[in-house]
Amino acid sequence: MITSYLPLLVIAVFSSAFIVAALWLGHRITPRRPTPEKEQTYECGETPIGDTHRPLEIKYYIYVLIFLVFATELIFLIPWAVEFRALGVIAFSEMMIFVAVLLVGWLYVWREGLLEWLR
C-alpha cells in the first residue's frame, strides 16, 4: 500500500527542495543597494502624500470576501445549469437550497450595511 504512494512522495520532496533552493538562491544573489527613492511607495508616477505604510481599511477585505462567495456560487451554478435537464427534480431542489442559503447570507450582509461603501 505505501509503495503506491512512493512516486508521489518523491515528487513532493523534489519539488519542495527545488522551491526552497530557488528562493534561497534568489535571496543570496540578489543585489541589495537600498536608496530612499527605491524605498518610496510607488503610486502610479505620483508622489505619495502622507504615510503610505498603513494597513488597508477593512471594507476592502469585506468586498473581496463577498466577491469570493459569489464567484464560488457561480462555479457551482454553471455546471448545474449546463446539465439541468439531465439531473432531475432532486438536483433542482438541492440547488435551490444552496441558492437559498447564499441568499440568506447576502441579505444578512446587506442588512448589516456591509455593502455600503461609506459608513
SULGIDA-V701639 format. One record per residue. N is the residue number from 1. PSI is psi as a letter, one per 20 degrees, with the letter a starting at -180 (none if undefined). OMEGA is omega in whole degrees, -180 to 180 (999 if undefined). Layout:
N/PSI/OMEGA  N/PSI/OMEGA
//
This chain:
1/g/-177  2/h/-180  3/h/178  4/h/178  5/i/-177  6/g/177  7/h/178  8/g/178  9/g/179  10/g/179  11/g/180  12/g/-180  13/g/-179  14/g/-180  15/h/176  16/g/178  17/h/179  18/g/180  19/g/180  20/g/180  21/g/180  22/g/178  23/g/180  24/g/-179  25/g/177  26/h/178  27/h/-177  28/h/-173  29/i/179  30/p/178  31/q/179  32/o/176  33/m/-177  34/p/173  35/r/179  36/h/179  37/h/179  38/h/-178  39/i/179  40/q/179  41/p/-180  42/p/-179  43/l/177  44/l/177  45/i/180  46/q/175  47/p/-179  48/q/179  49/p/178  50/a/-179  51/p/-180  52/i/-179  53/m/178  54/q/-178  55/q/176  56/q/178  57/q/-175  58/h/-177  59/h/178  60/g/179  61/h/-180  62/g/178  63/h/178  64/g/179  65/g/178  66/g/177  67/g/-180  68/h/178  69/g/-178  70/h/175  71/h/177  72/h/177  73/g/179  74/h/179  75/h/179  76/h/-176  77/h/-176  78/g/177  79/h/178  80/g/-180  81/h/179  82/h/-178  83/k/-174  84/g/-176  85/h/-176  86/i/-173  87/h/177  88/a/-173  89/h/-178  90/g/178  91/h/177  92/g/-180  93/h/177  94/g/179  95/h/177  96/h/175  97/g/178  98/g/179  99/h/178  100/g/178  101/g/178  102/h/178  103/g/177  104/g/177  105/g/179  106/g/178  107/h/177  108/g/179  109/g/-180  110/g/-179  111/h/177  112/i/178  113/j/-178  114/i/178  115/i/179  116/p/-176  117/g/-179  118/o/178  119/none/999
//
